[in-house]
Amino acid sequence: MSVRGLRRIIVSVADRERALALYRDALGLTEKYSAGEMVALAVPDSGVELLLHERPPTPGLAGVAVSFLVSDVDAATAAAVKAGAQVVDAPADQPWGERQSVLTDPDGHVICLVTPAA
């Protein structure tokens, strides 16, 4: 048996509506369905869902981080900050050929915004 792909990423959030302001409204993920304290968002062109589960989060800088491919890291970072994200590393060109910013969402989970460097 082996892994055949990635189906969903589950993020525990203290306040679902506050999390939706970042992931849906600022980053543009589309809502697929909602069930109780959970809401699933579609990650474009991937078949992967981001599932926001309203329950006590346990964030940490050393845990798993999700990198979202965006068309403009600087603009997406500004929109994310406006929606409650905090900047850990400002947008910068990286030696591996991407422009990247590192943020924490309103619950303290690490997210990265990336685009291929120009």
VENMO-V647546 format. One record per residue. RES is the residue in one small letter. PHI is phi in whole degrees, -180 to 180 (NA if undefined). Layout:
res=[RES RES]
phi=[PHI PHI]
This chain:
res=[m s v r g l r r i i v s v a d r e r a l a l y r d a l g l t e k y s a g e m v a l a v p d s g v e l l l h e r p p t p g l a g v a v s f l v s d v d a a t a a a v k a g a q v v d a p a d q p w g e r q s v l t d p d g h v i c l v t p a a]
phi=[NA -145 -67 -107 162 -115 -96 -154 -117 -107 -121 -79 -131 -74 -138 -59 -65 -65 -66 -63 -60 -85 -70 -88 -77 -83 -92 84 -70 -99 -74 -95 -162 -134 -146 62 -89 -119 -139 -104 -118 -86 -93 -55 56 -134 76 -99 -105 -107 -102 -93 -115 -75 -165 -58 -80 -129 -78 -173 -73 -99 -86 -80 -120 -102 -107 -103 -79 -126 -82 -144 -61 -64 -67 -66 -64 -61 -65 -66 -63 -61 -89 112 -75 -116 -80 -96 -130 -64 -54 -157 -73 -110 -65 -90 93 -125 -97 -142 -125 -120 -130 -116 -76 -59 -97 93 -76 -81 -132 -118 -116 -134 -151 -58 -66 -75]
